[in-house]
Amino acid sequence: MRPSRQAAAHGGDLRWLALLCTARLGFSFIFTAYSAALPLLMSDWTMNATQAGMVQSAYHLGFLISLFAVGFLGDRFGAKRTYLWSAVAAGVSALVFALFASDFISGAVLYGLAGLCSGGSYTPGLTLIAERFSPSTRGRAMGFYLAAASLGYALSLMLSSRLFPIGGWRLSLAANCSMPAVGLAVSLYALRDTPNVVHAVQSKRDVWRAVPAVLKNKPALLSMLAYTFHNWELLGMWAWLPAYLGAATQLSAGYDASPAKAIEVGALLSGFTYLTSMLGSLIGGDMSDRWGRSFTILLFSCISLAISFSFGWMIGWPLLVLFAVAAFYNLTSIADSAIYSTALTELVEPRHIGAAYAVRSALGFSAGAVSPWVFGLVLDTVRGVPSAPASLAWGLAWTSLGLGALPGPLMSWWLKRRPEAVRMAGGLR
């Protein structure tokens, strides 16, 4: 290919990726719509912390079922077709949740339904990127895709903090949950000329035989297990960070704020920390292309673990310090997310990649569905102890995230030592 044609092709790839990332941004608003309003909803829906965590867990449970299904659908019908049909379902279900959720039961059911319809913009999107970009640039491309979601989370929380004083949590939910429809519109334009690739299979039974094949792939299994423990920490942190920063706002020395104002500040500060998670996805993806997949995963997972074990005990510290720690926490905890996805495309045969994503998603989001509930359960349990300080309740709750994520770096270390790890990043383990 001539240099001019190469440049044109490269420019076309970048424009395509920019549009796909914009669509991903729109779909991501539903993810933080609930956590932004969580303190208000706990009051209006008369929920304790355990129930509040269960509503978030319902979303993650629906999301993992969705990801498991779309993985096989992507192998059977193609990533593009699966992505677009899922995008339609995501747009509709998000609006249903925003308009009709009114208590703990309806909130859990409808938010779970929204999660069930939201997985199509994630793993099929990663598959589309893997089909278009070579291994030498795939980590960065997937990093941009995950960074777009982080930007969406940030904008969602910032938007919520501005809308709470105007129309309360209902207006906030309505605004956030209308954005997946925007993501659908951008997706239709971005993928209009993208081929729908279906890898050849011998029979329909081969789709289900892909699962044992993936599970027998030891390096891929280690990557998926590391991702599972990573998700326990990441999704639990995202669910409870706005509420924690809201509580910290009230307890912070010298800060006099009403509960409503504290909730608004907590959501706004959380939104700003998601901007650093966007940077984390870009840094992690680029570092993994340059220095190796496992090395980068180990670096960031160990740093985020250290913060999980210490963050909750810091409540009552100056708010500026807590915000800085939260921002760095968000950066380090997501920096390895894109790398797990990239590594899997290099450890698994292309015809099994959808099944691999399905299995990984079932494992990872099972952990992510449980961790917000466990966090809330620990919070309620310690708060029920007479005279228990806030630092003990929040400290042990955040520690539960660190304990669940602790085996992750060990899985990545084992993966790095296996000879098959040389397939990653062109030999950079």
C-alpha positions, 0 to 999 in steps of 0.5 A: 500500500502506498504511503498516501493510501496508508495515511488515508486508511489510518485516518479512516480508522481514527475517525471510525474509532472516535465515532465508536467512542462517542457512542460508547460515551452515550451508552455509559450514562446509564451506568452511573445514573443510579449511583449518582442519586443513591443517597437521595434514593435511599431516603425517598425509597426508604432503603438501607445500605444493603438494599441500596447495594442490591439495586446496584447489584441487580444492574450488574447481574443483568449486565453479566447475563447480557454480556454472556449472551452477546458473546455467543450472539457475536460469534453466531451472528457477527459483532456489528449486528449484535451490537446494534440490536443491543443498542436499541434495547439499551435505549428503550430499557434505560428510559423505562427505568428513569420514568417508572422506577419508584421504590426498592422493588421496581428500582431493582427490577427495572435497573436490572432490566437496563443492565440486561440490555446494556452489554451489547455496547461493551464486548461486541464493541471490543470485538469490532475494535479487535477486528479493525486494529492490529495487535501493535495498536490494539491496546491503545484503541481499546484504552480509548474505548474504555476512556470514553466510558469513563468520560461518560461516567464523569459527565453523568455525575456532573450533570446529576449534581447540577440537576438535583437542585432543579428537579431532584433525582427523577429529572437526573435519571431522565436526563442520564437515561436519554443518552443511550438513545444518542449512543444508538444514533451515533452507532448507526452512523459509525458502523454504516460501512463496517462489515459484519464479520461472522467467523466460520463454524462447523455446526451450531454445536461448535458455538457451545463447544467453544466454552470448554475450549476457552476454559481449557486455555490456561493462560486465557483462564488466568487472565479471566480470573484476574479480571474477575477479582479486578471487577470486584474492586472496580464495580464496588468502588464505582457504586459507592464512591459518590455516597462516600464523598457525600458523607465525607463532605459532611464530616470534613473539618470545617465544612458546614453543609446540609445533607442535600448540599453534601450529596450534590458535592459528593456527586460533583467530586465523583464526576471529576475523579472519573476524568482521571479514570479516563486518563487511566484507561489511556495510560494503561493501554499505551503502557501495555503496548510499550512495556507488556500486558502483565507488567502493567496489570501488576503495577496498577492492580497493586497500587489500587489494592493499597488504596482500597485497604486505606481509603475508607479509614480516611473519612474525616480527612480534609475534603481536598485530600480525599478528592485527590486520593479518589482521583488517583484511585479511579485512575489506577483501578481502571488502568488495567481494564482495557489490558485484560480485554486486549490480552484475551484477543491475543490468547484466544482463537478469533473464532472463540473470542465471543465465547471467551468474552462471554465466560469472562463477563459471567465471572467478572460481573458476578463478582461485580454484582456481589461486591456493592451488596457486600459493601452495603452489608458491611456498612449496615452491620458496623453502623448497627454497633453502638458507638461505632465511629464512621471511620470503622464502618466506612473503613471496613466497607472499603476493606471488603473491596480490597480483600475481594480483589487480593488474588488478582495480582497473583493470577496475573503473575502466574500468567506472566510466567507461562510460556504462552504469555509471549503471544501478548503484545508481540512478545511483551508479556 
